[in-house]
Amino acid sequence: MLMSNTDRPARLNYMANGFRVLSPGDHVVCAETGARITLDELRYWSVVRQEAYASPEIATAAMTRA
C-alpha cells in the first residue's frame, strides 16, 4: 500500500546550505511559534540547534536569546 506524506511532519537534518529529509513529510513545525511550515516555504533554520523558524524575525529573535 502506498502512503501519502500529506499532513505528516517531516524530520530534517538542517545544514548550512540546505536540508536533508530523514523522514518524509509535507511540513515542519516552527520551534518558536508552533506554526506549520511547508517544505516549499521553509527558508529559516538553525544548523546548531536543528530547529526550523517561520520567519526571519522569529529566527533572529531565537538566535539573539541564545
N, C-alpha and C positions, 0 to 999 in steps of 0.2 A: 504494500500500500504506500502510495506517495503521501508525504506530509507537507503541508504548507507552512511557510515561515511567517505567514500573516499573523499579526498580533502576538508575536513571540519576541521577547528581548534577545538581542544578540550578545554574545560575550566576545569582547575585542581585546587585542593587545595593542595598546597605543604606542606608536613610535614617533620619532622626530618629524618624519615627512609623510606620515600616513598611519594606517592601522591595518592589522591583520585579523580576520574573522576566525575566532576559535570555535564558536558555536553559532550556527546560522540563526538569523532572526531578521526582523524588519526595523528594529529600533533599539536605542539605548535610553537610559534614564539619566537626566541631569543630576549630578551629585549634590548640587546645592538646592535646587527647587523641586526635584522630582518630576519635572516636565519630561514628556516623551519626545525624543529626538529621532526622526527617521534617519537612516544611514545616509541617504542622499543629502540631508541637511546638516549633518554633523561636520562642524568646522573647528571646534574648540575643545581641547582636552589637555590634560597634564600627563606627560610621559612619566614623571616621577611618581605621582600618586595613582596613575592608571584610572583617571576619572574623566568623564565627559561633562561638558558645560553647554548650556543652551544659547549663550550669547557671549560676546567679548566682554561686556560689562560684568557678567557673572564670573567669567574666568579670571578677570583681573582682580575682582574682589576676593575670590578664593585664594589666589596666589599672594595677594597682599597680606592676608591674615596669617599665612604660613610662616 
